[in-house]
Amino acid sequence: MPEPRLESELSLEEAIARRRSVREFTEESLSREEISQLLWAAQGITDPRGLRSAPSAGALYPLELYVATSDGAYHYLPRGHALQVVGEEDRRPDLWKAGLKQGALQEAPAIFVVTAVYQRTEAKYGERAERYVKLEAGHAAQNILLQAMALRLGAVPIGAFYDDQVQAALALHADHQPLYLIPVGHPQR
């Protein structure tokens, strides 16, 4: 994937002020650069020690990110900033069904899926792990939303979906629990 950019035309303050949930998109696909930047913003490595763009309790990084486009579904690998092919067919229709057939999921050229492997955090934090993992998912999702705004894209976080259907749509490992669906695209003006 293309290397992430570390500078933008839009300041963080402007991105925060302009961020809105966008549910209607054009048919224009996201570029490889845009997908790369969004994934990096959510979970990219930002430090030689392996630290990432979103804070994580104990630096345990329980989140796993996926993206579905018309070309297929992919798993983000922060080390190496790369994508692993999950499937070469369009999985967005299945995610749309799993997401209660919400229009934004049907229209978006890309759907980012944030999942959690709770066991990574439970090993250190026990019963507090669920809270910490969900906080981290919120950090990662907000990074995607702000990065989308900085790229002049639209996005909306979606939490209403059938977990088992999302897992089936992306052939997720049983321990990868879906937490967010985030459709992203070029907003209709």
C-alpha positions in Angstrom: 0.0 0.0 0.0 1.1 3.6 -0.5 3.0 5.2 2.4 0.7 7.3 4.7 1.1 11.1 4.5 2.0 12.9 7.7 0.7 16.3 6.5 -2.7 17.5 5.3 -4.3 20.6 3.8 -6.9 20.5 6.6 -5.9 21.2 10.2 -7.0 18.9 12.9 -9.2 21.7 14.3 -10.9 22.1 11.0 -11.5 18.4 10.6 -13.1 18.3 14.1 -15.3 21.3 13.4 -16.4 19.9 10.0 -16.9 16.3 10.9 -20.4 15.1 10.3 -22.0 11.8 9.7 -22.4 11.3 6.0 -24.7 8.6 4.7 -25.0 9.4 1.0 -22.1 8.8 -1.3 -21.2 9.2 -5.0 -20.3 6.0 -7.0 -16.6 7.1 -7.1 -14.3 4.5 -5.6 -11.7 5.3 -3.0 -8.2 5.4 -4.2 -5.5 3.1 -2.8 -3.9 6.2 -1.2 -7.2 7.1 0.5 -7.7 3.5 1.8 -4.1 3.4 2.9 -4.4 6.7 4.8 -7.6 5.7 6.5 -6.2 2.4 7.7 -3.1 4.0 8.9 -5.1 6.6 10.9 -7.0 3.9 12.7 -4.2 1.5 13.5 -1.0 2.4 11.7 2.4 2.2 13.3 3.6 5.6 14.3 6.7 4.8 16.3 9.8 2.6 15.8 8.8 0.7 18.9 5.6 -0.5 17.2 3.2 2.0 18.9 0.1 2.8 16.9 -2.0 5.8 16.0 -4.7 5.0 18.5 -4.0 4.4 22.2 -4.2 0.9 23.5 -4.3 -0.3 27.1 -0.9 -1.9 27.8 0.0 -1.5 24.1 -1.7 -4.8 23.5 -3.5 -3.8 20.3 -6.6 -6.1 20.4 -8.2 -4.4 17.3 -8.1 -5.9 13.8 -9.3 -3.9 10.8 -10.9 -5.0 7.6 -12.0 -3.1 4.5 -14.5 -4.2 1.9 -14.6 -2.7 -1.6 -16.0 -3.8 -4.9 -12.7 -5.5 -5.6 -12.9 -7.7 -2.5 -12.3 -7.8 1.3 -9.0 -7.2 3.0 -7.4 -7.5 6.5 -5.1 -4.7 7.5 -1.6 -5.7 8.7 -0.1 -2.7 10.6 3.4 -4.2 10.5 4.4 -3.6 7.0 1.3 -1.4 6.3 -0.1 -4.0 4.0 -3.4 -5.7 3.1 -4.1 -9.4 3.2 -6.8 -10.6 0.8 -9.8 -12.1 2.6 -11.8 -12.6 -0.5 -11.7 -11.3 -4.1 -15.5 -10.9 -4.4 -17.6 -7.9 -3.3 -18.6 -8.5 0.3 -20.4 -5.2 0.8 -23.9 -6.6 -0.1 -23.5 -9.1 2.8 -22.3 -6.4 5.1 -25.3 -4.3 4.1 -27.6 -7.1 5.0 -25.8 -7.7 8.3 -26.1 -3.9 9.0 -29.9 -4.0 8.9 -29.9 -2.9 5.3 -28.9 0.7 6.2 -28.5 2.8 3.1 -25.0 4.1 3.8 -23.7 0.6 3.8 -25.3 0.0 0.4 -24.0 3.2 -1.2 -20.5 3.4 0.2 -17.6 2.4 -2.0 -15.7 1.1 1.0 -16.8 -0.3 4.4 -14.2 -0.4 7.2 -14.8 -3.0 9.9 -13.3 -2.7 13.3 -13.1 -6.0 15.2 -11.6 -7.0 18.6 -9.7 -9.9 19.9 -10.6 -9.5 23.5 -8.3 -12.3 24.7 -5.2 -10.1 24.0 -6.3 -7.6 26.6 -7.9 -10.1 29.0 -4.6 -11.8 29.6 -3.3 -8.6 31.3 -6.5 -6.8 32.5 -9.0 -9.6 33.2 -12.6 -8.4 33.5 -11.6 -4.8 32.7 -10.6 -5.8 29.2 -14.0 -5.3 27.6 -14.1 -1.7 28.7 -10.5 -1.0 27.5 -11.1 -2.7 24.1 -14.3 -0.7 23.5 -12.5 2.5 24.4 -9.8 1.7 21.9 -12.3 0.9 19.2 -13.8 4.4 19.8 -10.4 6.0 19.4 -9.7 4.1 16.2 -13.1 4.9 14.8 -12.8 8.6 15.5 -9.4 8.6 13.8 -11.1 7.1 10.7 -13.8 9.7 10.8 -11.4 12.6 11.2 -9.0 11.3 8.6 -12.0 10.9 6.2 -12.8 14.6 6.8 -9.2 15.6 6.2 -9.4 13.7 2.8 -12.7 15.5 2.0 -14.5 12.1 2.3 -17.7 11.3 4.2 -18.2 8.6 6.8 -20.6 7.4 9.4 -20.0 5.0 12.3 -22.5 2.2 12.5 -23.0 0.0 15.5 -26.3 -1.7 14.6 -25.6 -5.0 12.9 -25.8 -8.7 13.4 -22.4 -9.8 14.7 -22.6 -13.3 13.3 -23.5 -12.1 9.8 -20.6 -9.6 9.8 -18.3 -12.5 10.9 -19.7 -14.7 8.1 -19.5 -11.9 5.4 -15.7 -11.5 6.1 -15.0 -15.1 7.1 -13.6 -13.8 10.4 -11.9 -15.9 13.0 -14.3 -16.8 15.8 -12.3 -14.6 18.2 -12.6 -11.5 16.0 -15.7 -9.7 17.4 -17.1 -6.9 15.2 -17.5 -3.6 16.9 -18.0 -1.0 14.1 -19.0 -0.8 10.5 -17.8 2.5 9.0 -18.9 3.2 5.4 -16.7 5.7 3.7 -17.0 7.5 0.4 -17.1 10.7 -1.6 -20.1 12.6 -0.2 -22.9 13.7 -2.4 -23.0 17.5 -2.4 
